[in-house]
Amino acid sequence: MLKDNNFTEGEAFPIVEDFYTIQGEGFHTGKPAYFIRIGGCDVCCSWCDVKVSWNPTIHPIGTVKQIVDKALSFPARAVVITGGEPLLYNLDVLCETLKLNKFEIFLETSGAHTLSGTWDWICLSPKKNSPPVEELFQKANELKVVIDSELDFSWAEYCKNNVSDTCKLYLQPEWGIYKTKLPIIIDYIKNNPRWSISLQTQKFMHIP
């Protein structure tokens, strides 16, 4: 699926969408950043709200230069690389070029693949059907577990026990059922105060 030489060398990527917005989730909620959503995912969660990102072949290709030039057109010097699953690709060149242009770089990943690139912040959002590699557990700055059913709390605790002591811990209700899951998550966090809650505030603000 990802045999193109440009993909392999990390010089170009299928781009689902890119946009300048306010980060809506997790530790950096409220901060402006340029988002790059890379196409291709082999984790494929049933509740995913960007299923259009799964197939990389249907999206236009963006080169590293095009991505960085676009990022430079916005005031904030912060870039979020998301997907899909961006670690399907070698992200070394993209990160190196962004760093040369003085960007902070944030990764959002399931952690199911080997880490590439150099990051200021790694948000690990692990999925039970394709668990993270050990390296990603240890390098995560932020653990964000989506709660779709009450069984996900035990998965969250398993993941918590595998990340570093300094990793920020978040539980986030799956958007489609957040009204019913929110009270349960609130009670859980009150009883397990190492966790904090993450809401998809971008959906309340009606922004990308």
MARBA-3410 file (N, C-alpha, C, O; in Angstrom, 1 decimal):
208
0.8,-1.2,0.0,0.0,0.0,0.0,0.8,1.3,0.0,0.5,2.3,-0.6 ~ 2.0,1.2,0.7,2.8,2.4,0.9,4.2,2.2,0.2,5.2,2.6,0.8 ~ 4.2,1.7,-1.0,5.5,1.3,-1.6,6.1,2.4,-2.4,7.3,2.3,-2.8 ~ 5.4,3.5,-2.7,5.9,4.7,-3.4,7.2,5.1,-2.8,7.3,5.3,-1.6 ~ 8.3,5.4,-3.6,9.6,5.7,-3.1,9.5,7.0,-2.3,10.2,7.2,-1.3
8.7,8.0,-2.8,8.6,9.3,-2.0,8.0,9.0,-0.6,8.5,9.7,0.3 ~ 7.1,8.1,-0.5,6.5,7.8,0.8,7.6,7.2,1.6,7.7,7.5,2.8 ~ 8.2,6.2,1.1,9.2,5.4,1.8,10.3,6.3,2.4,10.8,6.2,3.5 ~ 10.7,7.3,1.6,11.8,8.2,2.0,11.3,9.4,2.8,12.1,10.2,3.2 ~ 10.0,9.5,2.9,9.4,10.6,3.7,9.5,12.0,3.0,9.6,13.0,3.7
9.5,12.0,1.7,9.6,13.3,1.0,8.3,13.8,0.6,8.1,15.0,0.2 ~ 7.2,13.0,0.6,5.9,13.4,0.2,4.9,12.5,0.9,5.2,11.3,1.3 ~ 3.7,13.0,1.1,2.6,12.2,1.8,1.3,12.5,1.2,1.0,13.5,0.6 ~ 0.4,11.5,1.3,-1.0,11.7,0.9,-1.7,12.6,2.0,-1.7,12.3,3.2 ~ -2.2,13.8,1.6,-2.8,14.7,2.5,-4.3,14.7,2.4,-4.9,15.1,1.4
-4.9,14.3,3.5,-6.4,14.2,3.6,-6.9,15.7,3.7,-7.8,16.0,3.0 ~ -6.3,16.5,4.6,-6.7,17.9,4.8,-5.6,18.5,5.6,-4.8,17.9,6.3 ~ -5.6,19.9,5.5,-4.7,20.7,6.3,-5.4,21.9,6.6,-6.2,22.5,5.8 ~ -5.2,22.4,7.8,-6.0,23.6,8.3,-5.3,24.3,9.5,-4.7,23.6,10.3 ~ -5.5,25.5,9.6,-5.1,26.3,10.7,-6.2,26.5,11.7,-7.3,27.0,11.3
-6.1,26.1,12.9,-7.2,26.1,13.8,-6.7,26.2,15.3,-5.5,26.5,15.5 ~ -7.6,25.9,16.2,-7.3,25.9,17.6,-7.3,24.4,18.1,-8.3,23.7,17.8 ~ -6.3,24.0,18.7,-6.3,22.6,19.2,-7.4,22.4,20.2,-7.6,23.2,21.1 ~ -8.2,21.3,20.0,-9.4,21.1,20.7,-9.4,20.1,21.8,-10.3,20.0,22.6 ~ -8.3,19.3,21.8,-8.3,18.1,22.7,-7.0,18.0,23.5,-5.9,18.5,23.1
-7.0,17.4,24.7,-5.9,17.1,25.4,-5.1,18.2,26.1,-5.7,19.3,26.3 ~ -3.9,18.0,26.3,-3.0,19.0,27.1,-3.0,20.3,26.5,-2.9,21.3,27.2 ~ -2.9,20.4,25.1,-2.7,21.7,24.4,-4.0,22.3,24.0,-4.0,23.2,23.1 ~ -5.1,21.9,24.6,-6.4,22.5,24.2,-6.3,24.0,24.3,-5.8,24.6,25.3 ~ -6.8,24.7,23.3,-6.9,26.2,23.3,-5.8,26.8,22.5,-5.8,28.1,22.3
-4.7,26.1,22.1,-3.6,26.7,21.4,-3.8,26.6,19.9,-4.2,25.6,19.4 ~ -3.4,27.7,19.2,-3.5,27.7,17.7,-2.4,26.8,17.1,-1.2,26.8,17.6 ~ -2.7,26.1,16.0,-1.7,25.3,15.4,-2.2,25.0,14.0,-3.4,25.0,13.7 ~ -1.2,24.7,13.1,-1.5,24.2,11.8,-1.5,22.7,11.8,-0.6,22.0,12.2 ~ -2.7,22.1,11.4,-2.9,20.7,11.4,-2.6,20.1,10.0,-3.1,20.6,9.0
-1.9,19.0,10.0,-1.7,18.2,8.7,-2.2,16.8,9.0,-1.7,16.1,9.8 ~ -3.3,16.4,8.3,-3.8,15.1,8.4,-3.3,14.2,7.3,-3.7,14.4,6.1 ~ -2.5,13.2,7.6,-1.9,12.4,6.6,-2.8,11.1,6.4,-3.3,10.5,7.3 ~ -3.0,10.7,5.1,-3.8,9.6,4.8,-3.1,8.3,5.0,-1.9,8.1,4.8 ~ -4.0,7.3,5.3,-3.5,5.9,5.5,-3.6,5.5,7.0,-3.1,6.2,7.9
-4.4,4.4,7.2,-4.5,3.9,8.6,-4.8,2.4,8.5,-5.6,2.0,7.7 ~ -4.1,1.7,9.4,-4.4,0.2,9.5,-4.9,-0.1,10.8,-5.0,-1.3,11.2 ~ -5.3,0.9,11.6,-5.9,0.6,12.9,-7.4,0.5,12.8,-8.1,-0.4,13.3 ~ -8.0,1.6,12.1,-9.4,1.5,11.6,-10.4,1.3,12.8,-11.1,0.2,12.8 ~ -10.5,2.2,13.7,-11.5,2.1,14.8,-12.9,2.2,14.2,-13.2,3.1,13.3
-13.8,1.5,14.8,-15.2,1.5,14.3,-15.9,2.9,14.5,-16.7,3.2,13.7 ~ -15.5,3.6,15.5,-16.1,4.9,15.8,-15.3,6.1,15.2,-15.6,7.2,15.5 ~ -14.3,5.8,14.4,-13.4,6.9,13.9,-14.3,7.9,13.1,-15.2,7.5,12.4 ~ -14.0,9.2,13.4,-14.8,10.2,12.7,-14.1,10.8,11.5,-14.6,11.8,10.9 ~ -13.0,10.2,11.1,-12.3,10.6,9.8,-12.0,9.3,9.0,-10.8,9.1,8.6
-13.0,8.5,8.8,-12.7,7.2,8.1,-12.2,7.5,6.6,-11.6,6.7,6.0 ~ -12.5,8.7,6.2,-12.0,9.1,4.8,-10.5,9.1,4.8,-9.9,9.1,3.7 ~ -9.8,9.1,6.0,-8.4,9.1,6.0,-7.8,7.7,5.8,-6.6,7.6,5.6 ~ -8.5,6.7,5.9,-8.0,5.3,5.9,-7.3,4.9,4.6,-6.2,4.3,4.7 ~ -7.8,5.3,3.5,-7.3,4.9,2.2,-6.4,6.0,1.7,-6.8,7.0,1.2
-5.0,5.8,1.7,-4.1,6.9,1.2,-4.2,7.1,-0.3,-3.8,8.2,-0.7 ~ -4.7,6.2,-1.1,-4.6,6.4,-2.5,-5.6,7.4,-3.1,-5.5,7.7,-4.2 ~ -6.6,7.8,-2.3,-7.6,8.7,-2.8,-7.3,10.2,-2.5,-8.1,11.1,-2.8 ~ -6.1,10.4,-1.9,-5.8,11.8,-1.5,-4.7,12.4,-2.3,-3.8,11.6,-2.7 ~ -4.7,13.7,-2.5,-3.6,14.3,-3.2,-2.3,14.2,-2.4,-2.2,14.1,-1.2
-1.2,14.3,-3.2,0.2,14.2,-2.6,0.7,15.6,-2.3,0.6,16.5,-3.1 ~ 1.3,15.7,-1.1,1.9,17.0,-0.7,3.4,16.7,-0.4,3.7,15.8,0.4 ~ 4.3,17.5,-0.9,5.7,17.4,-0.6,6.0,18.0,0.7,5.2,18.9,1.2 ~ 7.2,17.7,1.2,7.6,18.4,2.5,7.7,19.9,2.3,7.3,20.6,3.1 ~ 8.2,20.3,1.1,8.3,21.7,0.9,7.0,22.4,0.9,6.8,23.5,1.4
6.0,21.8,0.2,4.7,22.4,0.2,4.1,22.5,1.6,3.4,23.4,1.9 ~ 4.3,21.4,2.3,3.7,21.4,3.7,4.3,22.5,4.5,3.6,23.3,5.2 ~ 5.6,22.6,4.5,6.3,23.6,5.3,6.0,25.1,4.8,5.8,26.0,5.6 ~ 6.0,25.3,3.5,5.6,26.6,3.0,4.2,27.0,3.5,4.0,28.2,3.8 ~ 3.3,26.1,3.5,1.9,26.4,3.9,1.9,26.7,5.4,1.3,27.6,5.9
2.7,25.9,6.2,2.8,26.2,7.6,3.3,27.6,7.9,2.9,28.2,8.8 ~ 4.3,28.0,7.1,4.9,29.3,7.3,3.9,30.5,7.0,4.2,31.6,7.4 ~ 2.8,30.2,6.3,1.9,31.2,6.0,1.0,31.6,7.1,0.2,32.6,7.0 ~ 1.1,30.9,8.3,0.2,31.1,9.4,1.0,31.7,10.6,2.2,31.5,10.7 ~ 0.4,32.5,11.5,1.1,33.2,12.5,1.8,32.2,13.6,2.9,32.5,14.0
1.1,31.2,13.9,1.6,30.3,15.0,2.7,29.4,14.5,2.6,28.9,13.3 ~ 3.7,29.2,15.3,4.8,28.3,14.9,4.6,27.0,15.6,5.5,26.5,16.4 ~ 3.5,26.3,15.3,3.2,25.0,15.9,2.5,24.2,14.8,1.6,24.7,14.2 ~ 2.9,23.0,14.7,2.3,22.1,13.7,1.9,20.8,14.4,2.7,20.2,15.2 ~ 0.7,20.3,14.1,0.3,19.0,14.6,0.2,18.0,13.4,-0.5,18.3,12.4
0.9,16.9,13.5,0.8,15.9,12.5,-0.1,14.8,13.0,0.1,14.2,14.1 ~ -1.2,14.5,12.3,-2.2,13.6,12.7,-2.6,12.7,11.5,-2.0,12.8,10.4 ~ -3.6,11.9,11.7,-4.0,11.0,10.6,-5.5,10.6,10.7,-6.3,11.4,11.3 ~ -5.9,9.5,10.2,-5.0,8.4,9.8,-4.0,8.0,10.9,-4.2,8.3,12.1 ~ -3.0,7.3,10.5,-1.9,6.9,11.3,-0.6,7.4,10.7,-0.1,6.7,9.8
-0.1,8.5,11.2,1.1,9.1,10.5,2.3,8.3,10.6,3.2,8.4,9.7 ~ 2.5,7.4,11.6,3.7,6.6,11.7,3.8,5.5,10.7,4.7,4.6,10.8 ~ 2.8,5.4,9.8,3.0,4.5,8.7,4.1,5.0,7.8,4.6,4.2,6.9 ~ 4.5,6.2,7.9,5.5,6.8,7.1,6.7,7.2,7.8,6.7,7.4,9.1 ~ 7.8,7.4,7.1,9.0,8.0,7.7,8.9,9.5,7.8,8.8,10.2,6.8
8.9,10.0,9.0,8.6,11.4,9.2,9.9,12.2,9.6,9.8,13.4,10.0 ~ 11.0,11.6,9.4,12.3,12.3,9.7,12.5,13.6,8.9,12.8,14.6,9.5 ~ 12.4,13.5,7.6,12.6,14.7,6.8,11.6,15.8,7.1,12.0,17.0,7.2 ~ 10.4,15.5,7.2,9.4,16.5,7.5,9.7,17.2,8.8,9.6,18.4,8.9 ~ 10.0,16.4,9.9,10.3,17.0,11.2,11.6,17.9,11.1,11.7,19.0,11.6
12.6,17.4,10.4,13.9,18.1,10.3,13.6,19.5,9.6,14.2,20.5,10.0 ~ 12.8,19.5,8.6,12.6,20.7,7.8,11.7,21.7,8.6,12.0,22.9,8.6 ~ 10.7,21.2,9.3,9.9,22.0,10.2,10.8,22.6,11.3,10.7,23.8,11.6 ~ 11.7,21.8,11.9,12.6,22.3,12.9,13.5,23.4,12.4,13.8,24.4,13.1 ~ 14.0,23.2,11.2,14.9,24.3,10.6,14.2,25.6,10.5,14.8,26.6,10.4
12.8,25.5,10.4,12.0,26.7,10.3,11.4,27.1,11.6,10.4,27.9,11.7 ~ 11.9,26.6,12.7,11.6,27.0,14.1,10.2,26.7,14.5,9.6,27.4,15.3 ~ 9.7,25.5,14.1,8.4,25.1,14.5,8.5,24.2,15.7,9.4,23.4,15.8 ~ 7.5,24.3,16.6,7.2,23.2,17.5,6.4,22.2,16.8,5.5,22.5,16.0 ~ 6.6,20.9,17.0,6.0,19.8,16.3,5.3,18.8,17.3,6.0,18.3,18.2
4.1,18.6,17.0,3.3,17.7,17.9,2.7,16.5,17.0,2.3,16.7,15.9 ~ 2.8,15.3,17.6,2.4,14.1,16.9,1.2,13.5,17.6,1.1,13.5,18.9 ~ 0.2,13.1,16.8,-1.0,12.4,17.4,-0.9,11.0,16.7,-1.0,10.9,15.5 ~ -0.8,10.0,17.5,-0.6,8.6,17.0,-1.2,7.6,17.9,-1.4,7.7,19.1 ~ -1.6,6.4,17.2,-2.0,5.3,18.0,-0.8,4.5,18.6,-1.0,3.7,19.5
0.4,4.8,18.1,1.6,4.2,18.6,1.8,2.8,18.0,2.7,2.1,18.5 ~ 1.0,2.3,17.0,1.1,1.0,16.6,2.4,0.7,15.7,2.6,-0.5,15.4 ~ 3.1,1.7,15.3,4.2,1.6,14.4,5.5,2.3,15.0,5.4,3.1,15.9 ~ 6.6,1.9,14.5,7.9,2.4,15.0,7.9,4.0,14.9,7.5,4.5,13.9 ~ 8.5,4.6,15.9,8.6,6.1,15.9,9.6,6.5,14.9,10.7,6.0,14.8
9.3,7.6,14.1,10.2,8.3,13.3,10.0,9.8,13.6,8.9,10.2,14.1 ~ 10.9,10.6,13.2,10.8,12.1,13.4,11.2,12.5,14.8,11.4,11.6,15.7 ~ 11.4,13.8,15.0,11.8,14.3,16.3,10.7,15.3,16.7,10.3,16.1,16.0 ~ 10.2,15.1,18.0,8.9,15.7,18.4,9.1,16.5,19.7,9.9,16.1,20.6 ~ 8.4,17.6,19.7,8.3,18.4,21.0,7.2,17.8,21.9,7.3,17.9,23.1
6.3,17.1,21.3,5.2,16.5,22.1,4.6,15.3,21.4,4.3,15.4,20.2 ~ 4.4,14.2,22.1,3.8,13.0,21.5,2.5,12.7,22.3,2.5,12.4,23.4 ~ 1.4,12.8,21.6,0.1,12.4,22.1,-0.2,11.0,21.7,-0.4,10.7,20.5 ~ -0.2,10.0,22.6,-0.5,8.6,22.3,-1.9,8.3,22.6,-2.4,8.5,23.7 ~ -2.6,7.9,21.5,-4.0,7.5,21.7,-4.2,6.1,21.3,-4.5,5.7,20.2
-3.9,5.1,22.2,-3.7,3.7,21.9,-5.1,3.0,21.7,-6.1,3.4,22.2 ~ -5.0,2.0,20.8,-6.2,1.3,20.5,-6.0,-0.2,20.8,-5.0,-0.8,20.5 ~ -7.0,-0.8,21.4,-6.9,-2.2,21.8,-6.7,-3.2,20.6,-5.9,-4.2,20.8 ~ -7.2,-2.9,19.5,-7.1,-3.8,18.4,-5.7,-3.8,17.7,-5.4,-4.6,16.9 ~ -4.9,-2.7,18.0,-3.6,-2.6,17.5,-2.7,-1.9,18.5,-2.4,-0.7,18.3
-2.3,-2.5,19.6,-1.6,-1.9,20.7,-0.3,-1.2,20.3,0.3,-1.6,19.3 ~ 0.1,-0.2,21.1,1.4,0.5,20.8,2.6,-0.4,20.9,2.6,-1.3,21.7 ~ 3.6,0.0,20.2,4.9,-0.6,20.4,5.5,0.0,21.7,5.1,1.1,22.1 ~ 6.4,-0.8,22.4,6.8,-0.4,23.7,7.5,1.0,23.7,7.3,1.8,24.6 ~ 8.2,1.3,22.7,8.9,2.6,22.6,7.9,3.8,22.7,8.2,4.8,23.3
6.8,3.6,22.1,5.8,4.7,22.1,5.2,4.9,23.5,5.0,6.1,23.9 ~ 5.0,3.9,24.2,4.5,4.0,25.6,5.5,4.9,26.4,5.1,5.8,27.1 ~ 6.8,4.6,26.2,7.8,5.2,27.0,8.1,6.7,26.6,8.5,7.5,27.4 ~ 7.8,7.0,25.3,8.1,8.3,24.8,6.9,9.3,24.8,7.1,10.4,24.5 ~ 5.8,8.7,25.1,4.6,9.6,25.1,4.6,10.6,26.2,4.9,10.4,27.3
4.3,11.9,25.8,4.1,13.0,26.7,2.7,13.0,27.3,2.5,13.5,28.4 ~ 1.8,12.5,26.5,0.4,12.5,26.8,-0.3,11.2,26.4,-0.1,10.8,25.3 ~ -1.1,10.7,27.3,-1.8,9.5,27.0,-3.3,9.9,26.9,-3.8,10.4,27.9 ~ -4.0,9.6,25.8,-5.4,10.0,25.6,-6.1,8.8,25.2,-6.0,8.3,24.1 ~ -6.9,8.3,26.1,-7.7,7.0,25.8,-9.2,7.4,25.6,-9.8,8.1,26.4
-9.7,7.0,24.4,-11.1,7.2,24.1,-11.9,6.2,24.8,-11.7,5.0,24.7 ~ -13.0,6.7,25.4,-13.9,5.8,26.1,-15.1,5.6,25.3,-16.0,6.5,25.2 ~ -15.3,4.4,24.8,-16.4,4.0,24.0,-17.4,3.1,24.8,-18.6,3.1,24.6 ~ -16.8,2.3,25.7,-17.6,1.4,26.6,-16.9,1.3,27.9,-15.7,1.8,28.0 ~ -17.5,0.8,28.9,-16.9,0.7,30.2,-15.7,-0.2,30.3,-14.9,-0.1,31.2
-15.6,-1.1,29.3,-14.5,-2.0,29.2,-13.2,-1.2,28.9,-12.1,-1.7,29.2 ~ -13.3,0.0,28.3,-12.2,0.8,28.0,-11.4,1.4,29.2,-10.3,1.7,29.1 ~ -12.1,1.4,30.4,-11.4,1.9,31.5,-10.2,0.9,31.9,-9.2,1.4,32.4 ~ -10.5,-0.4,31.8,-9.4,-1.3,32.1,-8.2,-1.2,31.1,-7.1,-1.3,31.5 ~ -8.6,-1.0,29.8,-7.6,-0.7,28.8,-6.8,0.6,29.2,-5.5,0.6,29.0
-7.5,1.6,29.6,-6.8,2.9,30.0,-5.8,2.6,31.2,-4.7,3.2,31.2 ~ -6.2,1.8,32.1,-5.3,1.5,33.3,-4.1,0.7,32.8,-3.0,0.9,33.3 ~ -4.3,-0.2,31.9,-3.2,-1.0,31.4,-2.2,0.0,30.7,-1.0,-0.1,30.9 ~ -2.7,0.9,29.9,-1.8,1.8,29.2,-1.1,2.8,30.2,0.0,3.1,30.0 ~ -1.9,3.2,31.2,-1.3,4.1,32.2,-0.1,3.4,32.9,0.9,4.1,33.2
-0.2,2.1,33.1,0.9,1.4,33.8,2.1,1.2,32.9,3.1,0.7,33.3 ~ 2.0,1.5,31.6,3.1,1.3,30.7,3.8,2.6,30.2,4.8,2.6,29.6 ~ 3.2,3.8,30.6,3.8,5.0,30.2,4.7,5.5,31.4,4.6,5.0,32.4 ~ 5.4,6.6,31.1,6.3,7.1,32.2,5.5,7.8,33.2,4.3,8.2,33.0 ~ 6.1,8.1,34.4,5.4,8.7,35.5,5.1,10.2,35.2,4.2,10.8,35.8
5.8,10.8,34.2,5.5,12.2,33.9,4.5,12.4,32.8,4.1,13.5,32.4 ~ 4.0,11.3,32.2,3.1,11.4,31.1,1.7,11.9,31.6,1.2,11.5,32.6 ~ 1.1,12.9,30.9,-0.2,13.4,31.2,-1.3,12.4,30.8,-1.2,11.8,29.7 ~ -2.3,12.2,31.7,-3.3,11.1,31.4,-4.6,11.7,31.2,-5.1,12.5,32.0 ~ -5.3,11.3,30.1,-6.6,11.9,29.7,-7.5,10.7,29.3,-7.1,9.8,28.6
-8.8,10.9,29.7,-9.9,10.0,29.3,-10.8,10.9,28.4,-11.2,12.0,28.9 ~ -11.2,10.5,27.3,-12.0,11.3,26.4,-13.2,10.5,25.9,-13.0,9.4,25.3 ~ -14.4,11.0,26.1,-15.6,10.2,25.6,-15.6,10.2,24.1,-15.3,11.2,23.4 ~ -16.0,9.1,23.6,-16.3,9.0,22.1,-17.4,9.9,21.8,-18.4,9.9,22.4 ~ -17.2,10.8,20.7,-18.1,11.9,20.5,-19.5,11.5,20.3,-20.4,12.2,20.7
-19.7,10.4,19.6,-21.1,10.0,19.2,-22.0,9.7,20.4,-23.2,9.7,20.4 ~ -21.3,9.3,21.6,-22.1,8.9,22.8,-21.6,9.7,24.0,-21.8,9.3,25.1 ~ -21.0,10.9,23.8,-20.4,11.6,24.9,-21.4,12.0,26.0,-21.0,12.0,27.2 ~ -22.6,12.3,25.6,-23.6,12.7,26.6,-23.9,11.6,27.6,-24.1,11.8,28.8 ~ -23.9,10.3,27.2,-24.1,9.2,28.1,-22.8,8.8,28.8,-22.9,8.3,30.0
-21.7,8.9,28.2,-20.4,8.5,28.8,-19.8,9.5,29.7,-19.0,9.2,30.6 ~ -20.2,10.8,29.5,-19.5,11.9,30.3,-19.7,11.7,31.8,-18.8,11.8,32.6 ~ -21.0,11.4,32.3,-21.1,11.3,33.8,-20.3,10.1,34.3,-19.8,10.2,35.4 ~ -20.2,9.0,33.5,-19.4,7.9,34.0,-17.9,8.2,34.1,-17.2,7.8,35.0 ~ -17.4,8.9,33.1,-16.0,9.3,33.1,-15.7,10.3,34.2,-14.7,10.2,34.9
-16.6,11.2,34.4,-16.5,12.2,35.5,-16.3,11.5,36.9,-15.4,11.8,37.7 ~ -17.2,10.5,37.1,-17.2,9.7,38.4,-15.9,9.0,38.5,-15.3,8.9,39.5 ~ -15.4,8.4,37.3,-14.2,7.6,37.3,-13.0,8.4,37.7,-12.2,8.0,38.5 ~ -12.9,9.6,37.1,-11.8,10.5,37.3,-11.8,11.0,38.8,-10.7,11.2,39.4 ~ -13.0,11.3,39.3,-13.0,11.7,40.7,-12.5,10.7,41.6,-11.9,11.0,42.7
-12.7,9.4,41.3,-12.2,8.3,42.1,-10.8,7.9,41.7,-10.1,7.2,42.5 ~ -10.3,8.4,40.6,-8.9,8.0,40.1,-8.3,9.3,39.6,-8.1,9.5,38.4 ~ -7.8,10.1,40.6,-7.4,11.5,40.2,-6.1,11.7,39.5,-5.8,12.8,39.2 ~ -5.4,10.6,39.1,-4.3,10.8,38.2,-4.8,11.2,36.8,-4.0,11.8,36.0 ~ -6.0,10.8,36.5,-6.6,11.1,35.2,-7.2,12.5,35.2,-7.7,13.0,36.2
-7.2,13.1,34.0,-8.0,14.3,33.7,-8.9,14.0,32.5,-8.8,12.9,31.9 ~ -9.9,14.9,32.3,-10.8,14.6,31.2,-10.4,15.5,30.0,-9.9,16.6,30.1 ~ -10.6,14.9,28.8,-10.4,15.6,27.5,-11.7,15.6,26.8,-12.3,14.6,26.6 ~ -12.1,16.8,26.4,-13.3,16.9,25.5,-12.9,17.4,24.1,-11.9,18.1,24.0 ~ -13.7,17.0,23.1,-13.4,17.5,21.8,-14.0,18.9,21.6,-15.1,19.1,21.0
-13.3,19.9,22.2,-13.9,21.2,22.3,-14.1,21.8,20.9,-14.9,22.8,20.7 ~ -13.3,21.3,19.9,-13.5,21.9,18.6,-14.9,21.6,18.0,-15.4,22.4,17.2 ~ -15.5,20.6,18.5,-16.8,20.3,18.0,-17.8,21.2,18.6,-18.8,21.6,18.0 ~ -17.6,21.6,19.8,-18.5,22.6,20.5,-18.3,24.0,19.9,-19.2,24.8,19.8 ~ -17.0,24.3,19.4,-16.7,25.6,18.8,-17.0,25.6,17.3,-17.0,26.7,16.7
-17.4,24.4,16.8,-17.7,24.3,15.3,-16.5,24.8,14.5,-16.7,25.6,13.5 ~ -15.3,24.3,14.8,-14.2,24.6,14.0,-13.5,23.3,13.6,-13.8,22.2,14.2 ~ -12.6,23.3,12.6,-12.0,22.0,12.2,-11.2,21.3,13.4,-10.6,20.3,13.2
END
